[in-house]
Amino acid sequence: MQTILVINSKGGTGKTTLTTNIASYFASRNHNTAIMDYDPQGSSLHWLKIRSNDQNAIHAANAATQKGKLIRSLQMYVPEHTEKLIIDAPAGVEGMLLQEMVRKTDFIVIPVTPSTIDIHATADFIKELLFRGGIRKQHTKIAVVANRVRKTMRVYEPFERFLQGLSLPFLTRLSDSDRYILAVEQGTGIFDMDETSVAAEREEFEPIVNWLNPGTDQQTARPSNVVNFGRLRIGG
């Protein structure tokens, strides 16, 4: 089973949008797919509840802290035949909970919006992830995605400096498109929707799914806009 963690301690970066569309991609390719939602708000679980039975099935696992008599281990159950598990992490995750999620993970995708607040928060989080999350002890791959980017948005200098300081691949820029909002509201993803209506969104999302498929042919799978930057410099 391949496990993909979508995470950023900063809220509002579009983690659920990434989670649901990654899941819809693998499900549309007939992979046995599951989403594990750690967020108490349960946005990914809500998306699964409104998902049509006509769409390829995606299993739901609730990893949020449970109230009452519910047993968390049962809510977190994932079928043995699951091939792709996508974890939707909550905002503000740290400590033991962060380590719990990281231990399960093969790939980590970190969404960040191009604002000064998000850039600083994400830089601090990457430091936490690298030094306290246990990433250095395993072969987990990490990449960054710019999310909710408006076409009219000017290039923010802090964002450019942030990218230049990374030692992680920067995969793509996802536009602030109404198609993503519509997909969430309908319980679908862009890979469930009519291809002609979401051609631009699929094209910008393609580097993500290519990066998550390391066994595919490199001639066609390598993201065209992946850039490897120098070392991340945080704090001093």
C-alpha positions as CSV (number, residue, x, y, z in Angstrom):
1,M,0.0,0.0,0.0
2,Q,1.3,3.4,-1.0
3,T,0.6,6.1,1.6
4,I,0.4,9.8,0.7
5,L,0.2,12.5,3.4
6,V,-1.2,15.9,2.6
7,I,-0.1,18.3,5.4
8,N,0.7,21.8,6.5
9,S,0.3,23.1,10.0
10,K,-1.1,26.3,8.6
11,G,-4.9,26.2,8.0
12,G,-6.5,27.4,4.7
13,T,-3.8,26.0,2.3
14,G,-6.2,23.7,0.5
15,K,-5.2,20.3,2.0
16,T,-8.7,18.8,1.4
17,T,-8.7,20.0,-2.2
18,L,-5.4,18.2,-2.8
19,T,-6.5,15.1,-0.9
20,T,-9.8,14.6,-2.7
21,N,-8.3,15.2,-6.2
22,I,-5.4,12.9,-5.6
23,A,-7.9,10.3,-4.4
24,S,-10.2,10.9,-7.4
25,Y,-7.2,10.4,-9.7
26,F,-6.3,7.0,-8.4
27,A,-9.9,5.8,-8.1
28,S,-10.5,6.8,-11.7
29,R,-7.5,4.6,-12.6
30,N,-9.2,1.7,-10.8
31,H,-6.8,1.6,-7.9
32,N,-8.3,0.5,-4.6
33,T,-8.2,3.9,-2.8
34,A,-8.9,5.2,0.7
35,I,-8.9,8.5,2.5
36,M,-7.9,8.8,6.1
37,D,-9.1,12.0,7.6
38,Y,-7.3,13.2,10.8
39,D,-9.1,16.6,10.8
40,P,-11.9,16.9,13.4
41,Q,-13.8,19.0,10.8
42,G,-14.0,15.9,8.6
43,S,-14.1,17.8,5.3
44,S,-12.7,14.9,3.3
45,L,-15.2,12.5,5.0
46,H,-18.1,14.9,4.1
47,W,-16.9,14.9,0.5
48,L,-17.0,11.1,0.5
49,K,-20.6,11.1,1.9
50,I,-21.9,13.2,-0.9
51,R,-19.9,11.3,-3.5
52,S,-22.2,9.6,-6.0
53,N,-22.5,5.8,-6.1
54,D,-21.8,6.1,-9.9
55,Q,-18.3,7.3,-9.1
56,N,-15.4,4.9,-8.4
57,A,-15.6,3.9,-4.8
58,I,-13.2,5.5,-2.2
59,H,-13.1,4.0,1.3
60,A,-13.5,6.4,4.3
61,A,-11.4,6.2,7.4
62,N,-11.9,8.6,10.4
63,A,-8.7,9.1,12.3
64,A,-9.8,12.2,14.3
65,T,-10.0,11.9,18.1
66,Q,-13.3,10.3,18.8
67,K,-15.9,11.4,21.4
68,G,-18.2,9.1,23.4
69,K,-18.0,5.3,22.9
70,L,-16.6,5.2,19.4
71,I,-13.4,3.2,19.2
72,R,-10.8,5.2,17.2
73,S,-9.0,2.1,15.9
74,L,-12.2,0.8,14.3
75,Q,-12.9,4.1,12.7
76,M,-9.4,4.1,11.2
77,Y,-9.8,0.7,9.6
78,V,-8.5,0.5,6.0
79,P,-9.3,-2.6,3.9
80,E,-6.3,-4.9,3.3
81,H,-6.6,-4.6,-0.5
82,T,-6.1,-0.8,-0.4
83,E,-3.5,0.3,-2.9
84,K,-3.5,4.0,-2.4
85,L,-4.1,5.7,1.0
86,I,-4.3,9.5,1.1
87,I,-4.1,11.1,4.6
88,D,-5.8,14.5,5.1
89,A,-4.0,16.1,8.1
90,P,-5.4,18.8,10.4
91,A,-4.0,22.2,10.9
92,G,-1.6,22.7,13.8
93,V,-0.5,19.1,13.9
94,E,2.7,18.5,16.0
95,G,4.4,16.1,18.4
96,M,3.2,12.5,18.7
97,L,0.3,13.0,16.3
98,L,2.7,14.3,13.6
99,Q,5.0,11.3,14.2
100,E,2.1,8.9,14.0
101,M,1.1,10.2,10.6
102,V,4.7,10.4,9.3
103,R,5.3,6.8,10.3
104,K,2.6,5.7,7.8
105,T,3.9,7.7,4.9
106,D,5.7,7.2,1.7
107,F,5.1,10.6,0.1
108,I,4.4,14.0,1.7
109,V,2.7,16.8,-0.2
110,I,2.8,20.3,1.4
111,P,0.5,22.8,-0.1
112,V,1.3,26.5,0.4
113,T,-0.5,29.7,-0.8
114,P,1.8,32.5,-2.0
115,S,1.3,34.9,0.9
116,T,3.8,36.1,3.4
117,I,2.0,34.6,6.4
118,D,1.7,31.2,4.8
119,I,5.3,31.2,3.6
120,H,6.7,31.8,7.1
121,A,4.3,29.3,8.7
122,T,5.2,26.7,6.1
123,A,9.0,27.2,6.6
124,D,8.6,26.7,10.3
125,F,6.5,23.6,9.7
126,I,9.1,22.1,7.4
127,K,11.7,22.6,10.1
128,E,9.4,20.8,12.5
129,L,8.8,18.0,10.0
130,L,12.4,17.4,9.2
131,F,13.8,17.6,12.7
132,R,11.0,16.3,14.9
133,G,8.8,14.4,12.7
134,G,11.2,11.6,12.1
135,I,11.5,12.1,8.3
136,R,15.3,11.8,8.3
137,K,15.0,8.3,9.7
138,Q,13.0,7.0,6.7
139,H,12.9,7.3,2.9
140,T,9.8,9.5,2.8
141,K,9.7,11.8,-0.3
142,I,8.6,15.4,0.3
143,A,7.4,18.0,-2.3
144,V,5.7,21.4,-2.3
145,V,2.7,22.6,-4.3
146,A,1.7,26.2,-4.7
147,N,-2.1,26.3,-4.2
148,R,-4.9,28.8,-4.9
149,V,-2.8,30.9,-7.2
150,R,-4.6,33.6,-9.1
151,K,-3.6,34.5,-12.6
152,T,-3.6,38.1,-11.8
153,M,-1.5,37.7,-8.7
154,R,1.8,39.4,-8.9
155,V,5.0,37.5,-8.1
156,Y,5.6,37.8,-4.3
157,E,9.2,38.3,-3.5
158,P,9.0,36.3,-0.2
159,F,7.5,33.4,-2.1
160,E,10.3,33.4,-4.7
161,R,12.9,33.5,-1.9
162,F,11.1,30.7,-0.1
163,L,11.2,28.5,-3.3
164,Q,14.9,29.3,-3.9
165,G,15.8,28.2,-0.4
166,L,14.1,24.8,-0.6
167,S,15.9,21.5,-0.9
168,L,12.6,19.9,-2.0
169,P,10.9,19.6,-5.4
170,F,8.4,22.3,-6.2
171,L,5.9,20.4,-8.3
172,T,3.3,22.8,-9.7
173,R,1.0,25.8,-9.2
174,L,-2.7,25.1,-8.8
175,S,-4.9,27.9,-9.9
176,D,-7.7,29.4,-7.8
177,S,-10.2,27.8,-10.1
178,D,-14.0,27.5,-9.6
179,R,-13.7,23.9,-11.0
180,Y,-12.0,22.8,-7.8
181,I,-14.8,24.4,-5.7
182,L,-17.5,22.8,-7.9
183,A,-15.8,19.4,-7.5
184,V,-15.7,19.6,-3.7
185,E,-19.4,20.6,-3.6
186,Q,-20.4,17.6,-5.8
187,G,-18.2,15.0,-4.1
188,T,-16.1,14.6,-7.3
189,G,-12.6,15.4,-8.4
190,I,-11.3,16.9,-11.6
191,F,-10.5,13.4,-12.8
192,D,-14.2,12.4,-12.4
193,M,-15.4,15.4,-14.4
194,D,-15.7,15.8,-18.1
195,E,-12.1,16.1,-19.4
196,T,-12.8,19.0,-21.8
197,S,-14.3,21.2,-19.0
198,V,-11.3,20.7,-16.7
199,A,-8.4,20.3,-19.2
200,A,-6.4,23.2,-17.7
201,E,-6.9,22.0,-14.1
202,R,-5.8,18.4,-15.1
203,E,-2.7,19.8,-16.9
204,E,-1.6,21.8,-13.8
205,F,-2.3,18.8,-11.5
206,E,-0.5,16.3,-13.7
207,P,3.0,16.9,-12.2
208,I,1.6,15.8,-8.8
209,V,0.3,12.5,-9.9
210,N,3.4,11.9,-12.0
211,W,5.6,12.5,-8.9
212,L,3.4,10.0,-7.0
213,N,4.0,7.4,-9.6
214,P,7.8,6.8,-9.5
215,G,7.5,3.5,-11.4
216,T,6.0,5.0,-14.5
217,D,8.0,5.7,-17.6
218,Q,10.3,8.7,-16.9
219,Q,9.9,10.0,-20.4
220,T,6.3,10.8,-19.8
221,A,6.0,10.9,-16.0
222,R,8.6,13.5,-15.1
223,P,6.9,16.8,-14.1
224,S,7.9,19.4,-16.7
225,N,8.2,22.2,-14.1
226,V,9.8,20.4,-11.2
227,V,12.6,22.5,-9.8
228,N,15.1,21.3,-7.2
229,F,16.4,24.2,-5.1
230,G,19.2,24.6,-2.6
231,R,19.1,23.9,1.1
232,L,16.3,25.3,3.2
233,R,17.6,28.0,5.5
234,I,15.4,28.4,8.6
235,G,16.1,30.3,11.7
236,G,19.5,32.1,11.7
